[in-house]
Structure formats: C-alpha cells, structure tokens
Amino acid sequence: MTKLKAAFVENRVKINHGDRLYLSRADVKTRTLANEDALKDLLDQFGFRTVFTSGLSLTEQAQLFSSAEVVMGVKGAALANLVFCQPEATAICLSPGDFIDPFFWDVAGQIGMTYAEIFGRIVTNHPVGRNDFVIEPERLERALTTLLG
C-alpha cells in the first residue's frame, strides 16, 4: 500500500480539514443505499460532498482521497481508494446487514485511520453482498455526531 500511495500522492499532502467525501453508488445496479435521497439533507448538514469515482482517473481519485478528512460510502470498489488517505482521516463504511466483510476495516487499520461501519436493513433479495439497503436517518445522524462531533 505504501508503494502504491507513493506512486500517486506526494509525501507533503496534508488533510484538507472539512473535506468530507460521500461516495455514492447511485450509478450502479447493486448494493445501493436505497434511501440515499432521504439522507441528502443530513449529508449536507455534516458537510459531505457527493462524489462518483467512476468518472475519475486513478490519479484524480488518489488526489481526492489523499487530502480528505472523512470518507464515507457504501461498501464497494471506490473504498479501495482508502489506501491514498492520511492516517488522520476517518473512514465510514455503509453496508447491507448481510455483508460482513472486514476488508476495508483492514485497509484502514493498516494506514492507522479511524474506521466505523454502519450496517443497514436489506430491502432486496439478492445473493449476499449484492443487496440494496437502507440506513435510518436518525441512526446515521447519531453515528456522525459521535464520530465527527
């Protein structure tokens, strides 16, 4: 991970305090946060900017993640960009309740990041790891208040 980060991110990068990224999966067909629209006001309240990584080059993604204070998103490939984050950053993974996989916890731990995962109620009937889900706004607000103040 260190070599990958070094190839795309300068050593002098500092966290841009206040740069909070929300990684949306609204542009994919599986494992979506079904009530994402209902959470937009809450995301705005906590200063999150919605990002779709699918339209960004690897270099652009590395730059974006390397200066982020907080990265929150649905468990998926975009969170692999945590490898570019600084140790002081916080990662918040949103997951369907049936998809318990510690991969991103391990990535964040290797970097020394703060990590939290919030599991939501599944609303589709697909194989494990592919279900759409919801996270109640009140639950997300409590978690964000606890983690971010």
DSSP file (Angstrom, degrees, kcal/mol; ACC not computed):
  #  RESIDUE AA STRUCTURE BP1 BP2  ACC     N-H-->O    O-->H-N    N-H-->O    O-->H-N    TCO  KAPPA ALPHA  PHI   PSI    X-CA   Y-CA   Z-CA
    1    1 A M     >        0   0    0      0, 0.0     4,-2.6     0, 0.0     5,-0.2   0.000 360.0 360.0 360.0 -36.5    0.0    0.0    0.0
    2    2 A T  H  >  +     0   0    0      1,-0.2     4,-2.4     2,-0.2     5,-0.1   0.910 360.0  47.1 -63.4 -42.6    2.9    2.3    0.8
    3    3 A K  H  > S+     0   0    0      2,-0.2     4,-1.6     1,-0.2    -1,-0.2   0.894 112.2  50.2 -67.0 -40.1    4.4    1.9   -2.7
    4    4 A L  H  > S+     0   0    0      2,-0.2     4,-0.9     1,-0.2    -2,-0.2   0.938 112.4  46.7 -62.8 -46.6    1.0    2.5   -4.4
    5    5 A K  H >X S+     0   0    0     -4,-2.6     4,-2.7     1,-0.2     3,-1.0   0.919 110.3  53.0 -61.4 -43.8    0.4    5.6   -2.4
    6    6 A A  H 3< S+     0   0    0     -4,-2.4    -1,-0.2     1,-0.2    -2,-0.2   0.816 104.0  57.6 -62.6 -30.7    3.9    6.9   -3.1
    7    7 A A  H 3< S+     0   0    0     -4,-1.6    -1,-0.2    -3,-0.2    -2,-0.2   0.746 122.5  22.5 -71.4 -23.1    3.3    6.4   -6.8
    8    8 A F  H << S+     0   0    0     -3,-1.0     2,-0.4    -4,-0.9    -2,-0.2   0.594 117.1  56.7-120.1 -16.1    0.3    8.7   -6.9
    9    9 A V  S  < S-     0   0    0     -4,-2.7    -1,-0.2    -5,-0.2     2,-0.1  -0.971  74.5-124.2-128.5 132.7    0.5   11.0   -3.9
   10   10 A E    >   -     0   0    0     -2,-0.4     3,-1.4     1,-0.1    -3,-0.1  -0.425  23.6-124.7 -68.8 147.1    3.2   13.5   -2.8
   11   11 A N  T 3  S+     0   0    0      1,-0.3    -1,-0.1    -5,-0.1    -5,-0.0   0.749 105.9  63.6 -63.8 -24.4    4.6   12.9    0.7
   12   12 A R  T 3  S+     0   0    0      2,-0.0    -1,-0.3     0, 0.0     2,-0.1   0.409  71.0 129.3 -85.4   3.3    3.7   16.5    1.6
   13   13 A V    <   -     0   0    0     -3,-1.4     2,-0.3     1,-0.0    -4,-0.0  -0.353  39.8-164.2 -62.7 133.8    0.0   16.2    1.3
   14   14 A K        -     0   0    0     -2,-0.1     2,-0.1    72,-0.0    -2,-0.0  -0.863  29.2 -94.0-115.3 153.5   -1.9   17.4    4.3
   15   15 A I        -     0   0    0     -2,-0.3     2,-1.2     1,-0.1    53,-0.2  -0.440  29.5-133.3 -65.0 135.3   -5.5   16.7    5.2
   16   16 A N    >   -     0   0    0     51,-3.6     3,-3.0    -2,-0.1    53,-0.5  -0.770  28.1-136.5 -88.2  93.0   -7.9   19.4    4.0
   17   17 A H  T 3  S+     0   0    0     -2,-1.2     3,-0.1     1,-0.3    51,-0.1  -0.302  89.3  27.3 -57.6 125.7   -9.9   19.8    7.2
   18   18 A G  T 3  S+     0   0    0      1,-0.2     2,-1.2    -2,-0.1    -1,-0.3   0.201  83.9 125.1 105.0 -13.7  -13.5   20.0    6.3
   19   19 A D    <   +     0   0    0     -3,-3.0    50,-2.4    48,-0.3    51,-1.4  -0.673  35.3 172.9 -82.8 100.1  -13.2   17.9    3.0
   20   20 A R  E     -ab  48  70A   0     -2,-1.2    29,-2.8    27,-0.7     2,-0.4  -0.942  14.4-157.9-113.9 120.2  -15.8   15.2    3.7
   21   21 A L  E     -ab  49  71A   0     49,-2.9    51,-2.9    -2,-0.5     2,-0.6  -0.820   9.7-164.5-103.9 132.5  -16.5   12.9    0.8
   22   22 A Y  E     -ab  50  72A   0     27,-2.9    29,-3.0    -2,-0.4     2,-0.8  -0.973  15.7-148.4-111.5 117.8  -19.6   10.8    0.4
   23   23 A L  E     -ab  51  73A   0     49,-3.1    51,-1.1    -2,-0.6     2,-0.2  -0.762  15.9-156.1 -89.9 108.2  -19.1    8.1   -2.2
   24   24 A S        -     0   0    0     27,-2.1    29,-0.3    -2,-0.8     3,-0.1  -0.586  21.3-170.7 -86.0 144.9  -22.4    7.4   -4.0
   25   25 A R    >   +     0   0    0     -2,-0.2     3,-1.9     1,-0.1    -1,-0.1   0.005  54.1 117.3-114.1  23.1  -23.3    4.1   -5.7
   26   26 A A  T 3  S+     0   0    0      1,-0.3    -1,-0.1     6,-0.1     6,-0.1   0.665  70.1  61.4 -65.4 -14.3  -26.4    5.6   -7.2
   27   27 A D  T 3  S+     0   0    0     -3,-0.1    -1,-0.3     2,-0.0     2,-0.2   0.291  96.9  70.8 -96.2  10.1  -24.9    5.0  -10.7
   28   28 A V  S <  S-     0   0    0     -3,-1.9    -3,-0.1     2,-0.1     4,-0.0  -0.728  77.2-128.5-120.3 173.3  -24.6    1.2  -10.2
   29   29 A K  S    S+     0   0    0     -2,-0.2     2,-0.3     2,-0.0     3,-0.2   0.617  80.6  46.6-101.1 -14.0  -27.2   -1.6  -10.1
   30   30 A T  S    S+     0   0    0      1,-0.2   101,-0.2    -5,-0.1    -2,-0.1  -0.890 101.5  20.1-130.8 161.2  -26.4   -3.5   -6.9
   31   31 A R  S    S+     0   0    0     99,-1.6     2,-0.3    -2,-0.3   101,-0.2   0.896  79.5 161.4  52.4  49.0  -25.7   -2.8   -3.3
   32   32 A T        -     0   0    0     98,-0.2   101,-2.2    -3,-0.2     2,-1.2  -0.679  51.4-114.1 -96.9 154.0  -27.2    0.7   -3.4
   33   33 A L  B >   -e  133   0B   0     -2,-0.3     3,-1.9    99,-0.2     4,-0.2  -0.763  32.1-159.7 -82.6  99.6  -28.3    2.8   -0.4
   34   34 A A  T 3  S+     0   0    0     99,-2.6     3,-0.3    -2,-1.2   100,-0.2   0.742  85.5  43.9 -61.4 -27.5  -31.9    2.7   -1.3
   35   35 A N  T >> S+     0   0    0     98,-0.6     4,-0.7     1,-0.2     3,-0.6  -0.011  72.4 125.5-107.4  30.1  -32.8    5.8    0.8
   36   36 A E  H X> S+     0   0    0     -3,-1.9     3,-1.3     1,-0.2     4,-0.5   0.887  71.8  55.9 -54.9 -42.0  -29.8    7.9   -0.3
   37   37 A D  H >4 S+     0   0    0     -3,-0.3     3,-1.0     1,-0.3     4,-0.4   0.872 103.2  55.1 -59.9 -36.4  -32.1   10.8   -1.4
   38   38 A A  H <4 S+     0   0    0     -3,-0.6    -1,-0.3     1,-0.2     4,-0.2   0.655 107.3  51.4 -71.0 -14.5  -33.7   10.9    2.1
   39   39 A L  H <X S+     0   0    0     -3,-1.3     4,-2.6    -4,-0.7    -1,-0.2   0.476  80.4  96.4 -99.0  -4.6  -30.2   11.3    3.6
   40   40 A K  H <X S+     0   0    0     -3,-1.0     4,-2.6    -4,-0.5     5,-0.2   0.889  83.5  49.6 -57.0 -44.9  -29.1   14.3    1.4
   41   41 A D  H  > S+     0   0    0     -4,-0.4     4,-2.5     1,-0.2    -1,-0.2   0.904 112.3  48.8 -61.8 -40.5  -30.0   17.0    4.0
   42   42 A L  H  > S+     0   0    0     -4,-0.2     4,-1.7     2,-0.2    -2,-0.2   0.910 110.5  50.3 -65.3 -42.9  -28.2   15.1    6.7
   43   43 A L  H  <>S+     0   0    0     -4,-2.6     5,-2.9     1,-0.2    -2,-0.2   0.910 112.0  48.3 -61.7 -41.6  -25.1   14.7    4.5
   44   44 A D  H ><5S+     0   0    0     -4,-2.6     3,-1.7     3,-0.2    -2,-0.2   0.919 106.9  56.5 -62.6 -44.0  -25.2   18.5    3.7
   45   45 A Q  H 3<5S+     0   0    0     -4,-2.5    -1,-0.2     1,-0.3    -2,-0.2   0.847 110.4  44.4 -57.2 -36.7  -25.6   19.3    7.4
   46   46 A F  T 3<5S-     0   0    0     -4,-1.7    -1,-0.3    -5,-0.1    -2,-0.2   0.326 120.6-108.6 -93.6   7.2  -22.4   17.4    8.2
   47   47 A G  T < 5 +     0   0    0     -3,-1.7   -27,-0.7     1,-0.2     2,-0.3   0.740  60.1 159.4  79.7  24.5  -20.5   18.9    5.2
   48   48 A F  E   < -a   20   0A   0     -5,-2.9     2,-0.5    -6,-0.2   -27,-0.2  -0.601  28.9-151.8 -83.9 142.1  -20.3   16.0    2.9
   49   49 A R  E     -a   21   0A   0    -29,-2.8   -27,-2.9    -2,-0.3     2,-0.3  -0.954  21.4-124.6-109.5 128.1  -19.8   16.4   -0.8
   50   50 A T  E     -a   22   0A   0     -2,-0.5     2,-0.4   -29,-0.2   -27,-0.2  -0.573  32.2-173.9 -77.7 132.4  -21.2   13.6   -3.0
   51   51 A V  E     -a   23   0A   0    -29,-3.0   -27,-2.1    -2,-0.3     2,-0.6  -0.974  21.6-159.0-129.8 139.3  -18.6   12.0   -5.3
   52   52 A F    >   -     0   0    0     -2,-0.4     3,-0.8   -29,-0.2   -27,-0.1  -0.970   7.6-169.3-113.1 111.5  -18.9    9.4   -8.1
   53   53 A T  G >  S+     0   0    0     -2,-0.6     3,-2.1   -29,-0.3    -1,-0.1   0.682  71.2  84.0 -76.7 -16.4  -15.5    7.9   -8.6
   54   54 A S  G 3  S+     0   0    0      1,-0.3    -1,-0.2     0, 0.0     0, 0.0   0.765  91.9  47.8 -60.4 -25.5  -16.4    6.1  -11.8
   55   55 A G  G <  S+     0   0    0     -3,-0.8     2,-0.3     2,-0.1    -1,-0.3   0.354  98.5  88.2 -95.8   6.6  -15.7    9.2  -13.9
   56   56 A L  S <  S-     0   0    0     -3,-2.1     2,-0.0    -4,-0.0    -3,-0.0  -0.809  74.7-122.5-109.0 145.3  -12.3    9.9  -12.3
   57   57 A S     >  -     0   0    0     -2,-0.3     4,-2.4     1,-0.1     5,-0.2  -0.305  34.5-105.6 -71.5 166.4   -8.9    8.7  -13.3
   58   58 A L  H  > S+     0   0    0      1,-0.2     4,-2.6     2,-0.2     5,-0.2   0.900 123.4  52.4 -61.0 -40.5   -6.8    6.8  -10.7
   59   59 A T  H  > S+     0   0    0      2,-0.2     4,-2.2     1,-0.2    -1,-0.2   0.917 109.6  48.5 -62.0 -43.5   -4.6    9.9  -10.3
   60   60 A E  H  > S+     0   0    0      2,-0.2     4,-2.3     1,-0.2    -2,-0.2   0.898 112.1  49.2 -63.6 -40.8   -7.7   12.1   -9.7
   61   61 A Q  H  X S+     0   0    0     -4,-2.4     4,-2.6     2,-0.2     5,-0.3   0.914 109.8  51.4 -65.0 -42.3   -9.0    9.6   -7.1
   62   62 A A  H  X S+     0   0    0     -4,-2.6     4,-2.1     1,-0.2    -2,-0.2   0.919 111.6  47.0 -60.6 -44.4   -5.7    9.4   -5.3
   63   63 A Q  H  X S+     0   0    0     -4,-2.2     4,-0.9     2,-0.2    -1,-0.2   0.920 112.9  49.6 -63.2 -44.6   -5.5   13.2   -5.1
   64   64 A L  H >< S+     0   0    0     -4,-2.3     3,-0.5     1,-0.2     4,-0.3   0.933 116.3  40.2 -60.9 -49.2   -9.1   13.4   -3.8
   65   65 A F  H >< S+     0   0    0     -4,-2.6     3,-1.0     1,-0.2    21,-0.4   0.809 105.0  66.3 -72.9 -30.8   -8.7   10.8   -1.1
   66   66 A S  H 3< S+     0   0    0     -4,-2.1    -1,-0.2    -5,-0.3    -2,-0.2   0.761 109.9  35.8 -66.9 -23.7   -5.2   11.9    0.0
   67   67 A S  T << S+     0   0    0     -4,-0.9   -51,-3.6    -3,-0.5   -48,-0.3   0.352  90.4 119.9-109.8   6.4   -6.5   15.2    1.3
   68   68 A A    <   -     0   0    0     -3,-1.0    18,-0.4    -4,-0.3   -48,-0.2  -0.482  46.2-162.7 -75.5 139.0   -9.9   14.0    2.7
   69   69 A E  S    S+     0   0    0    -50,-2.4    21,-2.0   -53,-0.5     2,-0.4   0.853  82.3  15.1 -81.0 -41.0  -10.7   14.4    6.3
   70   70 A V  E     -bc  20  90A   0    -51,-1.4   -49,-2.9    19,-0.2     2,-0.5  -0.999  62.4-168.0-138.3 137.1  -13.6   11.9    6.2
   71   71 A V  E     +bc  21  91A   0     19,-2.7    21,-2.8    -2,-0.4     2,-0.4  -0.992  13.9 173.7-124.7 122.9  -14.6    9.4    3.5
   72   72 A M  E     +bc  22  92A   0    -51,-2.9   -49,-3.1    -2,-0.5     2,-0.3  -0.993  14.9 130.0-129.9 136.2  -18.0    7.7    3.8
   73   73 A G  E     -bc  23  93A   0     19,-2.1    21,-2.7    -2,-0.4     2,-0.2  -0.987  56.7 -74.5-172.1 167.5  -19.5    5.4    1.3
   74   74 A V  E     - c   0  94A   0    -51,-1.1     5,-0.3    -2,-0.3    21,-0.2  -0.491  66.5 -89.4 -70.3 138.9  -21.3    2.2    0.6
   75   75 A K  S    S+     0   0    0     19,-2.8     2,-0.3    -2,-0.2    -1,-0.1  -0.285  83.2 103.5 -52.9 121.0  -19.0   -0.8    0.7
   76   76 A G  S >  S-     0   0    0     -3,-0.1     3,-1.6     1,-0.0     4,-0.3  -0.973  84.8 -59.8 177.7-177.5  -17.6   -1.3   -2.8
   77   77 A A  G >  S+     0   0    0     -2,-0.3     3,-2.1     1,-0.3     4,-0.3   0.790 118.3  67.4 -56.9 -34.1  -14.6   -0.8   -5.0
   78   78 A A  G >  S+     0   0    0      1,-0.3     3,-1.6     2,-0.2    -1,-0.3   0.831  91.4  63.3 -59.2 -31.0  -14.5    3.0   -4.6
   79   79 A L  G X  S+     0   0    0     -3,-1.6     3,-2.0     1,-0.3    -1,-0.3   0.622  80.0  81.5 -71.0 -10.8  -13.5    2.5   -0.9
   80   80 A A  G X  S+     0   0    0     -3,-2.1     3,-1.6    -4,-0.3    -1,-0.3   0.757  75.8  76.0 -62.1 -21.1  -10.3    0.8   -2.1
   81   81 A N  G X   +     0   0    0     -3,-1.6     3,-2.2    -4,-0.3    -1,-0.3   0.535  65.2  92.6 -67.6  -5.3   -9.1    4.4   -2.5
   82   82 A L  G X   +     0   0    0     -3,-2.0     3,-2.0     1,-0.3    -1,-0.3   0.787  68.6  76.1 -56.6 -25.0   -8.7    4.5    1.3
   83   83 A V  G <  S+     0   0    0     -3,-1.6    -1,-0.3     1,-0.3    -2,-0.2   0.746  92.7  52.4 -59.0 -21.1   -5.1    3.4    0.5
   84   84 A F  G <  S+     0   0    0     -3,-2.2    -1,-0.3    -4,-0.1    -2,-0.2   0.507  90.0 105.2 -92.0  -5.4   -4.5    7.0   -0.5
   85   85 A C  S <  S-     0   0    0     -3,-2.0   -19,-0.2    -4,-0.3   -18,-0.1  -0.273  73.3-112.6 -75.4 160.5   -5.8    8.5    2.7
   86   86 A Q    >   -     0   0    0    -18,-0.4     3,-1.9   -21,-0.4    -1,-0.1  -0.590  29.2-111.9 -86.4 154.4   -3.7   10.0    5.5
   87   87 A P  T 3  S+     0   0    0      0, 0.0    27,-0.2     0, 0.0    -1,-0.1   0.772 115.7  61.2 -58.4 -26.4   -3.7    8.3    8.9
   88   88 A E  T 3  S+     0   0    0     25,-0.1    24,-0.0     2,-0.1    25,-0.0   0.589  86.6 100.8 -77.7  -9.5   -5.6   11.2   10.5
   89   89 A A    <   -     0   0    0     -3,-1.9    25,-1.6   -23,-0.1     2,-0.4  -0.262  67.2-132.6 -75.5 162.8   -8.6   10.6    8.2
   90   90 A T  E     -cd  70 114A   0    -21,-2.0   -19,-2.7    23,-0.2     2,-0.4  -0.958  12.3-157.1-117.5 134.8  -11.8    8.8    9.2
   91   91 A A  E     -cd  71 115A   0     23,-2.9    25,-2.1    -2,-0.4     2,-0.5  -0.942   6.3-171.9-111.9 132.1  -13.5    6.1    7.1
   92   92 A I  E     -cd  72 116A   0    -21,-2.8   -19,-2.1    -2,-0.4     2,-0.5  -0.970   8.0-162.6-125.4 114.6  -17.2    5.3    7.5
   93   93 A C  E     -cd  73 117A   0     23,-2.8    25,-2.9    -2,-0.5     2,-0.5  -0.836   4.5-155.6-101.9 129.9  -18.4    2.3    5.6
   94   94 A L  E     +cd  74 118A   0    -21,-2.7   -19,-2.8    -2,-0.5    25,-0.2  -0.909  23.5 176.4-104.8 128.6  -22.1    1.8    5.0
   95   95 A S  E     - d   0 119A   0     23,-2.7    25,-3.0    -2,-0.5     2,-0.1  -0.961  36.3-107.6-137.2 146.4  -23.1   -1.9    4.4
   96   96 A P  E >   - d   0 120A   0      0, 0.0     3,-2.3     0, 0.0    25,-0.2  -0.474  43.9-112.8 -64.2 146.7  -26.1   -4.1    3.9
   97   97 A G  T 3  S+     0   0    0     23,-2.3    24,-0.1     1,-0.3     3,-0.1   0.658 114.5  52.8 -59.9 -17.6  -26.8   -6.1    7.0
   98   98 A D  T 3  S+     0   0    0      1,-0.2     2,-0.7    22,-0.1    -1,-0.3   0.358  90.0  83.6 -98.8   6.8  -25.9   -9.3    5.4
   99   99 A F    <   +     0   0    0     -3,-2.3     2,-0.9    29,-0.1    -1,-0.2  -0.645  49.8 166.4-116.3  75.4  -22.5   -8.2    4.0
  100  100 A I        +     0   0    0     -2,-0.7    -3,-0.0    -3,-0.1    19,-0.0  -0.798  15.3 145.7 -93.0 106.7  -20.0   -8.7    6.9
  101  101 A D        -     0   0    0     -2,-0.9     3,-0.5     1,-0.0     4,-0.3  -0.950  37.3-156.8-145.8 118.0  -16.6   -8.4    5.3
  102  102 A P     >  +     0   0    0      0, 0.0     4,-2.5     0, 0.0     5,-0.2   0.291  60.7 111.8 -83.3  12.3  -13.6   -6.8    7.1
  103  103 A F  H  > S+     0   0    0      1,-0.2     4,-2.1     2,-0.2     5,-0.1   0.916  81.9  39.3 -54.1 -52.4  -11.6   -5.9    4.0
  104  104 A F  H  > S+     0   0    0     -3,-0.5     4,-2.6     1,-0.2    -1,-0.2   0.813 112.4  57.4 -73.1 -28.9  -11.9   -2.1    4.3
  105  105 A W  H  > S+     0   0    0     -4,-0.3     4,-2.4     2,-0.2    -1,-0.2   0.915 108.8  47.8 -60.0 -42.9  -11.5   -2.2    8.1
  106  106 A D  H  X S+     0   0    0     -4,-2.5     4,-2.3     2,-0.2    -2,-0.2   0.913 110.9  49.6 -66.5 -43.3   -8.2   -4.0    7.5
  107  107 A V  H  X S+     0   0    0     -4,-2.1     4,-1.3     2,-0.2    -2,-0.2   0.957 113.8  45.6 -59.0 -50.8   -7.1   -1.4    4.9
  108  108 A A  H  X>S+     0   0    0     -4,-2.6     5,-2.4     1,-0.2     4,-1.7   0.891 112.1  52.5 -60.9 -39.9   -8.0    1.5    7.2
  109  109 A G  H  <5S+     0   0    0     -4,-2.4    -1,-0.2     1,-0.2    -2,-0.2   0.873 104.2  55.4 -64.5 -38.1   -6.2   -0.3   10.1
  110  110 A Q  H  <5S+     0   0    0     -4,-2.3    -1,-0.2     1,-0.2    -2,-0.2   0.827 113.2  42.8 -63.3 -31.3   -3.0   -0.8    8.1
  111  111 A I  H  <5S-     0   0    0     -4,-1.3    -1,-0.2    -3,-0.2    -2,-0.2   0.747 114.7-116.6 -84.8 -26.0   -3.0    3.0    7.5
  112  112 A G  T  <5 +     0   0    0     -4,-1.7    -3,-0.2     1,-0.2    -4,-0.1   0.616  61.4 151.7  96.5  16.7   -3.9    3.9   11.1
  113  113 A M      < -     0   0    0     -5,-2.4     2,-0.3    -6,-0.2    -1,-0.2  -0.368  53.7-106.5 -76.9 156.1   -7.2    5.5   10.2
  114  114 A T  E     -d   90   0A   0    -25,-1.6   -23,-2.9   -27,-0.2     2,-0.4  -0.688  45.3-166.8 -74.5 136.6  -10.3    5.7   12.4
  115  115 A Y  E     +d   91   0A   0     -2,-0.3     2,-0.3   -25,-0.2   -23,-0.2  -0.991  17.3 171.0-135.1 136.8  -12.9    3.3   11.0
  116  116 A A  E     -d   92   0A   0    -25,-2.1   -23,-2.8    -2,-0.4     2,-0.4  -0.991  13.3-158.3-139.2 148.5  -16.5    2.8   11.6
  117  117 A E  E     -d   93   0A   0     -2,-0.3     2,-0.5   -25,-0.2   -23,-0.2  -0.995   1.2-162.6-130.1 134.2  -19.1    0.6    9.8
  118  118 A I  E     -d   94   0A   0    -25,-2.9   -23,-2.7    -2,-0.4     2,-0.4  -0.966  10.6-152.6-117.5 121.0  -22.8    1.1    9.9
  119  119 A F  E     -d   95   0A   0     -2,-0.5     2,-0.2   -25,-0.2   -22,-0.1  -0.770  13.1-160.3 -96.6 137.6  -25.0   -1.9    8.8
  120  120 A G  E     -d   96   0A   0    -25,-3.0   -23,-2.3    -2,-0.4     2,-0.4  -0.703  28.0 -89.8-115.1 166.6  -28.4   -1.2    7.3
  121  121 A R  E     -F  134   0B   0     13,-1.4    13,-2.2    -2,-0.2     2,-0.1  -0.588  44.8-124.3 -74.9 126.5  -31.6   -3.2    6.8
  122  122 A I  E     -F  133   0B   0     -2,-0.4    11,-0.3    11,-0.2    -1,-0.1  -0.453  24.9-175.6 -74.5 146.4  -31.6   -5.0    3.4
  123  123 A V        +     0   0    0      9,-2.5     2,-0.3    -2,-0.1    10,-0.2   0.305  61.9  57.1-125.9   5.1  -34.6   -4.3    1.1
  124  124 A T  S    S-     0   0    0      8,-0.8     2,-0.3     2,-0.1     7,-0.1  -0.814  74.4-126.8-128.4 173.1  -33.9   -6.7   -1.8
  125  125 A N        +     0   0    0     -2,-0.3     3,-0.1     5,-0.1     6,-0.0  -0.598  57.1 128.5-124.1  70.4  -33.4  -10.5   -2.0
  126  126 A H        -     0   0    0     -2,-0.3     5,-0.2     1,-0.2     3,-0.1  -0.609  67.7 -68.5-111.5 173.9  -30.2  -11.0   -3.9
  127  127 A P  S >  S-     0   0    0      0, 0.0     3,-2.1     0, 0.0     4,-0.3  -0.237  74.8 -71.3 -58.9 156.5  -27.1  -13.1   -3.0
  128  128 A V  T 3  S+     0   0    0      1,-0.3   -29,-0.1     2,-0.2    -3,-0.0  -0.194 122.7  23.5 -51.2 134.2  -25.1  -11.9    0.0
  129  129 A G  T 3  S+     0   0    0     -3,-0.1    -1,-0.3     3,-0.0   -30,-0.1   0.366 110.2  73.9  91.1  -4.4  -23.2   -8.8   -0.8
  130  130 A R    <   +     0   0    0     -3,-2.1   -99,-1.6    -4,-0.1   -98,-0.2   0.397  66.7 117.4-118.6   0.2  -25.4   -7.6   -3.6
  131  131 A N        -     0   0    0     -4,-0.3     2,-0.1  -101,-0.2  -101,-0.1  -0.441  60.9-128.3 -77.6 141.2  -28.5   -6.4   -1.7
  132  132 A D        -     0   0    0   -101,-0.2    -9,-2.5    -2,-0.2    -8,-0.8  -0.481  37.3-178.4 -73.6 157.3  -29.8   -2.8   -1.6
  133  133 A F  E     -eF  33 122B   0   -101,-2.2   -99,-2.6   -11,-0.3   -98,-0.6  -0.944  22.4-130.7-153.4 169.6  -30.3   -1.5    1.9
  134  134 A V  E     - F   0 121B   0    -13,-2.2   -13,-1.4    -2,-0.3     2,-0.5  -0.951   6.0-157.1-127.3 149.3  -31.5    1.5    3.9
  135  135 A I        -     0   0    0     -2,-0.4   -15,-0.1   -15,-0.2    -2,-0.0  -0.994  30.0-119.5-123.7 123.4  -30.0    3.3    6.9
  136  136 A E     >  -     0   0    0     -2,-0.5     4,-2.2     1,-0.1     3,-0.4  -0.377  18.0-130.1 -63.3 134.2  -32.4    5.2    9.1
  137  137 A P  H  > S+     0   0    0      0, 0.0     4,-2.7     0, 0.0     5,-0.2   0.865 106.7  53.4 -53.7 -40.8  -31.5    8.9    9.1
  138  138 A E  H  > S+     0   0    0      1,-0.2     4,-2.2     2,-0.2     5,-0.2   0.889 108.9  49.1 -63.9 -38.9  -31.6    9.1   12.9
  139  139 A R  H  > S+     0   0    0     -3,-0.4     4,-2.1     2,-0.2    -1,-0.2   0.912 112.7  46.9 -66.8 -43.3  -29.1    6.2   13.2
  140  140 A L  H  X S+     0   0    0     -4,-2.2     4,-2.8     2,-0.2     5,-0.2   0.897 110.7  53.0 -65.9 -39.7  -26.8    7.8   10.7
  141  141 A E  H  X S+     0   0    0     -4,-2.7     4,-2.6    -5,-0.2     5,-0.2   0.919 108.9  49.1 -62.0 -43.6  -27.1   11.2   12.5
  142  142 A R  H  X S+     0   0    0     -4,-2.2     4,-2.3     1,-0.2    -1,-0.2   0.921 112.8  47.8 -60.3 -43.9  -26.2    9.6   15.8
  143  143 A A  H  X S+     0   0    0     -4,-2.1     4,-2.6     2,-0.2     5,-0.2   0.923 113.3  46.7 -65.0 -44.6  -23.2    7.9   14.3
  144  144 A L  H  X S+     0   0    0     -4,-2.8     4,-3.2     2,-0.2     5,-0.5   0.891 112.0  51.0 -66.1 -39.0  -21.9   11.0   12.6
  145  145 A T  H  X S+     0   0    0     -4,-2.6     4,-1.7    -5,-0.2    -1,-0.2   0.920 113.3  45.9 -63.4 -42.8  -22.4   13.1   15.7
  146  146 A T  H  < S+     0   0    0     -4,-2.3    -2,-0.2    -5,-0.2    -1,-0.2   0.921 121.7  36.3 -64.9 -44.5  -20.4   10.6   17.7
  147  147 A L  H  < S+     0   0    0     -4,-2.6    -2,-0.2    -5,-0.2    -3,-0.2   0.858 132.9  22.6 -78.6 -36.6  -17.6   10.3   15.1
  148  148 A L  H  <        0   0    0     -4,-3.2    -3,-0.2    -5,-0.2    -2,-0.2   0.530 360.0 360.0-115.0  -9.3  -17.4   13.8   13.9
  149  149 A G     <        0   0    0     -4,-1.7    -4,-0.2    -5,-0.5    -3,-0.1   0.469 360.0 360.0  83.6 360.0  -18.9   16.0   16.7
